Amino acid sequence: MAAIALVVCYRGFRWPLGENDAVEVWTAGHELVATLPGRIVRHLVELHLAGAVLGHEMQALIRKPPAILPSSTVREQRRQRRRSRRP
């Protein structure tokens, strides 16, 4: 996967996220958790996107066996057994 460029959008303003820019991570309770450099954020996004692509490729490779329904006689036998077990 080629390197990506992240663009920060806020209230109509747009600017590219540079490698020396900082991204602050806050909790919902307004506590600062970490300050991440822009290059780390870019690498995290690239890693996430690459993982998603691999996941979709793996799903495409997995073949599910076709569903085979039991014959009507087998279904009827099962129904009779279930009925016989009921008090």
Beta strands, then each sheet from edge to edge (+ up, - down):
strand 1: 7-10
strand 2: 13-16
strand 3: 22-26
strand 4: 32-37
sheet 1: 1+ 2-
sheet 2: 3+ 4-
end
